[in-house]
Amino acid sequence: MPVWRNLAKNLKEFLAAFLELLNEIPDSDTFRRVFEKINPSGLSSCLINWISAERDQSSVVAIYGKTIRGSANRQRKAYHVVSAFVAESQITLGKINAEEKTNEITAVPKLLDLINVDGAIVTADAMSCQKKIVKK
């Protein structure tokens, strides 16, 4: 029996609160079809709104960029990701990829448009010390 099926059987009571389980636990194909129907940007927007609402208003939000090691190949440079991390809850509030041939100076404003940092102490590295970014 696949590992996910054992996990689902152990969580049957939990899943029954959200799903009508007429014929036991659905198989992996059913879960795959359901997940294929989910709009990724809609889900992302819902998650960002939910996490933003749960964030303590006086929290510290760290904005930082990281290059993903091993993601480069002959066709493209390595992926560069900019994240907003809430220090108190240790959760990532949002994350965005920096477009190829740009850097985090262009990605940080886009990330700040996605998340709510009202009342938070926002920290960032020297690259984010741009007038437009500071105004946001």
Secondary structure, DSSP 8 states (H G I E B T S, - for coil): --HHHHHHHHTHHHHHTTS--TTSS--HHHHHHHHHHS-HHHHHHHHHHHHHHHS-TT-EEEEEEEE-TT---SSS---EEEEEEETTTTEEEEEEE--TT--HHHHHHHHHHHS--TT-EEEE-GGG--HHHHH-
